[in-house]
Amino acid sequence: MNYAESVRFLYSLGNEIQTAKFGLDRITRLLKALGDPHRTGCFVHVAGTNGKGSTCAMIEAGLRAAGVRTGLYTSPHLIEPVERIQIAGCPVSERQFAEAFSEVHETSEQMLAAGDLDLHPTYFETVTTMAFLLFARERTDIVVLEVGMGGRLDATNVATPALCAITPIDFDHETFLGDTLAKIAAEKAGILKPGVPAIFAEQSPEAEAVLRAHAKGSYTLARDWAIVDLRLDARGSRFRMRDQQIVCPLAGEHQAGNARTAAIALRELGFSTAGIAATRWPGRLERISAEPEIILDGAHNLAGTRALVQYIQRFYADRRIWLIYGVMRDKAVGEMAAMLFPLAQRIIVTAPANSRAMPPANIPAPGATVTHSVREALDLLREAGPSDVIFITGSLFVVGEARALLVQ
């Protein structure tokens, strides 16, 4: 199959959350048939609710700046699936993606025919297997691996890492992971393995207690590494951490905490933290226009929304705020809207081209302008004044569609 055919087949497998089938038996069998590529190389495994993608990006940037041939596996993608699998800081090519897909798909079909698999691997299992294949063949030195959902039964958990990190834990995907922080933390802690050191970002007392109880080796509490002389602006932060000066180019006070976790990870691995300053992580408080100011942020859950609210209040309290907002049906939209919408003078609700999207008319935003596509919502930006600030947020799917249309 070519790239377009590969992507169509992956999407035909169904939404990666709705069709999630937790368990490691299927992907373990598939990887074995492919020569166990996940047993090749060195991995840093990162779980958490918010910040795990940013933390992965910062660790990878630090490693690459130190001369390491890196792999990076993250999800979801913003625009194209190739973004999920990066080698030496670049997404794999469409040809590489298609070739890896064809090999994984054909092997899956053969195993199904022989009765060695119960069903075709899911979207996430398939792409995770593709990533392991490509990382092994491209001879990466260290791969930074982001958990998709949870940890214990996530497809990435077949790897045995050199280091684990768990970013802040909050409520998200409660249907799958549990309805208390303790239950969610126990699922995230499932990536911890005997003898593998771990780093725990600053957590609520409830979540931290669970992580410490599940630790199977030595661990570092990020809160023991004080952030000193923190200087924040609308584009990033800088601070001291023990004997290190950390420059974080990602906006938001929460990113300073993620940078601390990434810096501790780099120290644990024996590398400099200087490369964090070169991190790029699109779609997270990303400023893409100056007049009017347009900022993209995938604030898709309660913790992300709280961080966005704090950012707006800190840096844009005296500006006229626009919101373009779309969200998935399975999110706590009422609570998120109650926090975020009072900050805006103009609200435009919309929906990305995704079957899980909440119909815009159902988003609780009295007086909002209702649009039925991201493109339609963006067309209204011609009404914005040059001093207005537009935040496009609520879902990474909304952010991805908007970025594809606005960033050339």
C-alpha positions as CSV (number, residue, x, y, z in Angstrom):
1,M,0.0,0.0,0.0
2,N,1.1,3.6,-0.6
3,Y,0.9,6.2,2.1
4,A,-2.6,7.4,1.4
5,E,-3.9,3.8,1.4
6,S,-2.1,3.1,4.6
7,V,-3.7,6.0,6.3
8,R,-7.2,5.1,5.0
9,F,-6.8,1.6,6.3
10,L,-5.6,2.8,9.8
11,Y,-8.6,5.1,10.0
12,S,-10.9,2.2,9.0
13,L,-9.8,0.4,12.1
14,G,-11.8,2.9,14.1
15,N,-11.0,5.7,16.5
16,E,-8.0,4.7,18.6
17,I,-9.9,5.5,21.9
18,Q,-13.3,4.1,21.0
19,T,-11.8,0.8,19.7
20,A,-9.1,0.5,22.3
21,K,-8.6,-3.1,23.4
22,F,-6.3,-3.0,26.3
23,G,-3.8,-5.8,26.9
24,L,-0.3,-6.7,25.7
25,D,-0.8,-10.2,24.4
26,R,-1.7,-9.2,20.8
27,I,1.1,-6.7,20.3
28,T,3.6,-9.0,21.9
29,R,2.7,-11.8,19.5
30,L,2.9,-9.5,16.6
31,L,6.2,-8.1,17.6
32,K,7.6,-11.6,18.1
33,A,6.6,-12.5,14.5
34,L,8.5,-9.4,13.3
35,G,11.7,-10.2,15.2
36,D,11.0,-8.4,18.5
37,P,12.3,-5.0,17.3
38,H,11.2,-3.5,20.7
39,R,14.1,-5.4,22.3
40,T,16.6,-3.4,20.3
41,G,17.9,-0.1,21.6
42,C,17.3,2.1,24.6
43,F,14.0,3.6,25.7
44,V,12.8,6.4,27.9
45,H,9.1,5.7,28.7
46,V,6.8,8.6,29.7
47,A,3.3,8.3,31.1
48,G,1.0,10.9,32.7
49,T,-2.2,12.9,32.1
50,N,-0.9,16.2,30.9
51,G,2.5,17.3,29.8
52,K,3.8,13.9,28.7
53,G,4.1,14.9,25.1
54,S,5.9,18.2,26.0
55,T,8.2,16.3,28.4
56,C,9.0,13.8,25.7
57,A,9.8,16.5,23.2
58,M,12.1,18.3,25.7
59,I,14.0,15.1,26.6
60,E,14.4,14.3,22.9
61,A,15.6,17.8,22.1
62,G,18.2,17.5,24.9
63,L,19.4,14.1,23.7
64,R,19.6,15.2,20.1
65,A,21.6,18.4,21.0
66,A,24.1,16.1,22.7
67,G,24.7,14.2,19.5
68,V,22.4,11.2,20.2
69,R,20.5,9.6,17.3
70,T,17.0,9.9,18.7
71,G,13.7,8.4,18.1
72,L,10.5,10.0,19.3
73,Y,7.0,8.3,19.5
74,T,4.1,10.5,20.4
75,S,0.3,10.7,19.9
76,P,-2.0,12.0,18.7
77,H,-0.8,13.7,15.6
78,L,-1.9,17.2,14.6
79,I,-2.0,17.0,10.9
80,E,-0.4,13.8,9.5
81,P,0.2,10.4,11.1
82,V,3.9,10.5,10.2
83,E,4.3,13.1,13.0
84,R,3.9,10.3,15.5
85,I,7.2,8.6,14.5
86,Q,10.3,10.9,14.4
87,I,13.9,10.0,13.9
88,A,16.7,12.6,14.6
89,G,14.0,15.3,15.1
90,C,12.2,14.7,11.8
91,P,9.0,12.8,11.1
92,V,9.6,9.6,9.1
93,S,8.8,9.9,5.3
94,E,5.5,8.9,3.8
95,R,7.4,6.1,2.1
96,Q,8.9,4.8,5.3
97,F,5.5,5.0,7.0
98,A,3.8,3.1,4.2
99,E,6.5,0.4,4.0
100,A,6.3,-0.2,7.7
101,F,2.5,-0.3,7.6
102,S,2.5,-2.8,4.8
103,E,4.9,-5.1,6.7
104,V,2.9,-4.9,9.9
105,H,-0.5,-5.3,8.2
106,E,0.6,-8.3,6.0
107,T,2.1,-10.0,9.1
108,S,-1.1,-9.4,11.0
109,E,-3.2,-10.8,8.2
110,Q,-1.0,-14.0,8.0
111,M,-1.3,-14.4,11.8
112,L,-5.1,-13.9,11.7
113,A,-5.4,-16.6,9.0
114,A,-3.2,-19.0,11.1
115,G,-5.3,-18.3,14.2
116,D,-2.3,-16.7,16.0
117,L,-4.2,-13.4,16.6
118,D,-7.7,-12.9,17.8
119,L,-8.3,-9.8,15.6
120,H,-6.4,-7.3,13.6
121,P,-4.3,-5.0,15.8
122,T,-5.9,-1.7,16.6
123,Y,-4.9,1.6,15.1
124,F,-2.6,2.3,18.1
125,E,-1.2,-1.2,18.3
126,T,-0.4,-1.1,14.5
127,V,1.3,2.3,14.6
128,T,3.2,1.4,17.8
129,T,4.5,-1.8,16.1
130,M,5.5,0.3,13.1
131,A,7.4,2.7,15.3
132,F,9.4,-0.1,16.9
133,L,10.3,-1.5,13.5
134,L,11.5,1.8,12.2
135,F,13.5,2.7,15.3
136,A,15.3,-0.6,15.1
137,R,16.0,-0.3,11.4
138,E,17.2,3.3,11.6
139,R,19.5,2.3,14.4
140,T,18.4,5.0,16.9
141,D,20.5,5.3,20.1
142,I,17.7,6.3,22.5
143,V,14.0,6.4,21.8
144,V,11.6,8.6,23.9
145,L,8.3,6.8,24.0
146,E,5.1,8.4,25.0
147,V,2.3,6.3,26.5
148,G,-1.0,6.5,24.5
149,M,-3.5,6.1,27.4
150,G,-2.9,4.8,30.9
151,G,0.2,2.8,31.0
152,R,-0.3,-0.7,32.5
153,L,-2.0,-2.1,29.4
154,D,-0.9,0.5,26.9
155,A,0.7,-1.0,23.7
156,T,4.0,0.9,24.4
157,N,4.4,-1.0,27.7
158,V,6.0,-4.0,25.9
159,A,9.3,-2.1,26.0
160,T,11.8,-2.4,28.9
161,P,13.1,1.1,29.3
162,A,16.3,2.5,30.8
163,L,14.3,5.2,32.5
164,C,10.6,6.0,33.3
165,A,9.0,9.3,33.9
166,I,5.4,10.1,35.0
167,T,4.1,13.6,34.5
168,P,1.2,15.2,36.5
169,I,-1.8,12.9,36.9
170,D,-5.3,14.3,36.7
171,F,-8.8,13.3,35.5
172,D,-9.1,12.1,31.9
173,H,-10.4,9.0,30.2
174,E,-12.1,8.0,33.4
175,T,-14.2,5.4,31.6
176,F,-11.1,3.5,30.8
177,L,-8.7,4.4,33.7
178,G,-11.0,4.8,36.7
179,D,-12.9,7.5,38.5
180,T,-10.5,8.5,41.2
181,L,-6.9,9.9,41.1
182,A,-5.7,6.8,42.9
183,K,-7.1,4.4,40.2
184,I,-5.8,6.6,37.4
185,A,-2.4,6.8,39.1
186,A,-2.3,3.0,39.5
187,E,-2.8,2.6,35.7
188,K,0.0,5.1,35.0
189,A,2.3,3.4,37.4
190,G,2.0,0.2,35.4
191,I,5.0,1.3,33.3
192,L,7.3,1.0,36.3
193,K,9.6,-2.0,36.1
194,P,12.0,-3.7,38.5
195,G,15.4,-2.1,38.5
196,V,14.4,0.8,36.2
197,P,14.8,4.2,37.8
198,A,11.8,6.6,37.6
199,I,11.1,10.3,37.9
200,F,7.8,11.5,39.3
201,A,6.7,15.0,38.4
202,E,5.0,17.0,41.2
203,Q,1.7,15.3,41.9
204,S,-1.3,15.6,44.2
205,P,-0.7,13.8,47.5
206,E,-3.2,11.1,46.5
207,A,-1.4,10.3,43.2
208,E,2.1,10.6,44.6
209,A,1.2,8.0,47.3
210,V,0.1,5.5,44.7
211,L,3.2,6.0,42.6
212,R,5.5,5.6,45.5
213,A,3.7,2.4,46.6
214,H,4.0,1.0,43.0
215,A,7.7,1.9,42.6
216,K,9.8,-1.2,41.7
217,G,13.2,0.6,41.8
218,S,14.8,3.9,42.7
219,Y,12.8,7.0,42.0
220,T,13.3,10.8,42.1
221,L,10.6,13.2,43.2
222,A,10.8,16.3,41.0
223,R,9.5,18.4,43.9
224,D,12.8,17.8,45.6
225,W,14.5,19.7,42.8
226,A,13.4,23.2,43.6
227,I,12.7,25.7,40.7
228,V,14.5,28.9,41.7
229,D,14.5,32.3,40.1
230,L,11.6,31.4,37.8
231,R,11.1,34.1,35.0
232,L,8.0,33.7,32.9
233,D,6.9,35.5,29.8
234,A,4.3,34.8,27.2
235,R,6.7,32.7,25.1
236,G,8.4,30.5,27.7
237,S,10.4,30.5,30.9
238,R,13.8,30.2,32.4
239,F,14.8,29.1,35.9
240,R,17.6,27.5,37.9
241,M,17.4,24.0,39.2
242,R,20.3,23.1,41.6
243,D,23.4,23.9,39.5
244,Q,21.6,24.1,36.1
245,Q,20.2,27.0,34.2
246,I,17.1,25.8,32.3
247,V,15.6,27.6,29.3
248,C,12.2,26.4,28.3
249,P,10.9,27.7,25.0
250,L,7.3,26.3,25.6
251,A,4.8,28.8,26.9
252,G,2.9,28.5,30.2
253,E,3.9,28.1,33.8
254,H,3.0,24.4,33.7
255,Q,5.8,23.9,31.1
256,A,8.4,24.9,33.6
257,G,7.4,21.9,35.6
258,N,7.6,19.7,32.5
259,A,11.0,21.2,31.7
260,R,12.1,20.3,35.3
261,T,11.1,16.6,34.7
262,A,12.8,16.6,31.4
263,A,16.0,18.1,32.9
264,I,16.1,15.5,35.7
265,A,15.7,12.8,33.1
266,L,18.6,14.1,31.0
267,R,20.7,14.3,34.1
268,E,19.8,10.7,35.0
269,L,20.9,9.6,31.5
270,G,24.1,11.5,31.8
271,F,23.4,14.4,29.3
272,S,23.4,18.1,29.4
273,T,20.1,20.0,29.8
274,A,21.1,22.8,27.4
275,G,19.3,21.3,24.4
276,I,15.8,21.8,26.1
277,A,16.1,25.4,24.8
278,A,15.7,24.1,21.2
279,T,12.4,22.2,21.8
280,R,9.6,22.6,19.4
281,W,6.1,21.3,20.3
282,P,3.4,22.6,17.9
283,G,-0.2,23.2,19.0
284,R,0.6,23.9,22.7
285,L,0.3,27.6,23.4
286,E,1.8,28.1,20.0
287,R,1.7,31.7,18.7
288,I,1.2,31.6,14.9
289,S,0.2,35.2,14.1
290,A,1.0,38.6,15.6
291,E,-1.8,40.9,14.3
292,P,-4.2,39.7,15.3
293,E,-2.5,37.4,17.7
294,I,-3.5,33.8,17.2
295,I,-2.5,31.1,19.7
296,L,-3.2,27.4,19.3
297,D,-3.6,25.2,22.4
298,G,-4.8,21.7,22.7
299,A,-6.4,22.2,26.1
300,H,-8.5,19.0,25.8
301,N,-9.1,18.2,29.5
302,L,-9.5,19.8,32.9
303,A,-5.8,20.1,33.7
304,G,-5.1,21.5,30.3
305,T,-7.9,24.0,30.5
306,R,-6.8,25.2,34.0
307,A,-3.3,25.8,32.5
308,L,-4.8,27.8,29.6
309,V,-6.9,29.9,32.0
310,Q,-3.9,30.7,34.1
311,Y,-1.9,31.7,31.0
312,I,-4.7,34.0,29.7
313,Q,-5.1,35.6,33.1
314,R,-1.4,36.2,33.5
315,F,-0.5,37.6,30.1
316,Y,-3.7,38.7,28.3
317,A,-6.1,40.0,31.0
318,D,-6.2,43.4,29.5
319,R,-6.9,42.2,25.9
320,R,-10.0,41.4,24.0
321,I,-10.2,37.6,23.8
322,W,-11.7,35.4,21.1
323,L,-12.2,31.7,21.6
324,I,-12.6,29.2,18.8
325,Y,-13.6,26.1,20.6
326,G,-14.5,22.5,19.7
327,V,-14.3,19.4,21.9
328,M,-14.9,15.7,22.0
329,R,-18.1,14.2,23.4
330,D,-16.2,12.2,26.1
331,K,-14.7,15.3,27.8
332,A,-15.9,17.2,30.8
333,V,-17.1,20.1,28.6
334,G,-19.3,21.7,31.2
335,E,-16.5,22.1,33.8
336,M,-14.0,23.2,31.1
337,A,-16.4,25.8,29.6
338,A,-17.3,27.2,33.1
339,M,-13.6,27.9,33.6
340,L,-12.6,29.2,30.2
341,F,-15.6,30.9,28.6
342,P,-16.0,33.8,31.1
343,L,-12.5,35.1,30.0
344,A,-13.7,35.7,26.4
345,Q,-15.6,38.5,24.8
346,R,-16.3,36.5,21.6
347,I,-16.8,32.8,21.5
348,I,-17.1,30.7,18.3
349,V,-18.0,27.0,18.8
350,T,-17.2,24.5,16.1
351,A,-16.4,20.8,15.4
352,P,-13.5,19.1,13.8
353,A,-14.0,16.5,11.2
354,N,-14.1,13.6,13.7
355,S,-16.9,11.2,14.6
356,R,-16.3,11.8,18.4
357,A,-16.7,15.6,18.1
358,M,-19.5,17.1,20.2
359,P,-22.1,18.9,18.0
360,P,-21.3,22.7,18.4
361,A,-24.9,23.5,19.4
362,N,-24.4,21.2,22.4
363,I,-21.4,23.1,23.8
364,P,-22.7,25.1,26.8
365,A,-21.9,28.6,25.5
366,P,-24.9,30.9,25.6
367,G,-24.5,33.7,23.0
368,A,-21.7,31.9,21.1
369,T,-21.6,31.9,17.3
370,V,-22.2,28.3,16.1
371,T,-20.2,27.1,13.2
372,H,-20.1,23.6,11.8
373,S,-16.5,23.3,10.6
374,V,-13.1,24.7,11.6
375,R,-12.8,26.4,8.2
376,E,-16.1,28.1,8.8
377,A,-15.0,29.3,12.3
378,L,-11.7,30.6,10.9
379,D,-13.6,32.6,8.2
380,L,-15.0,34.8,11.0
381,L,-11.5,35.9,12.0
382,R,-11.7,38.6,9.4
383,E,-13.9,40.5,12.0
384,A,-11.0,40.5,14.5
385,G,-9.2,43.7,15.3
386,P,-5.4,43.9,15.1
387,S,-5.1,44.1,18.9
388,D,-7.4,41.1,19.6
389,V,-6.1,37.8,20.8
390,I,-7.6,34.6,19.4
391,F,-7.2,31.3,21.1
392,I,-8.1,28.2,19.1
393,T,-8.5,25.4,21.6
394,G,-10.6,22.6,23.2
395,S,-9.3,19.7,21.2
396,L,-6.0,18.8,19.4
397,F,-8.2,17.8,16.4
398,V,-9.4,21.4,16.2
399,V,-5.9,22.7,16.7
400,G,-4.6,20.4,14.0
401,E,-7.2,21.4,11.4
402,A,-6.7,25.1,12.2
403,R,-2.9,24.8,12.0
404,A,-3.1,23.1,8.6
405,L,-5.2,26.0,7.3
406,L,-3.3,28.9,8.9
407,V,0.3,27.8,8.9
408,Q,1.9,27.6,5.4
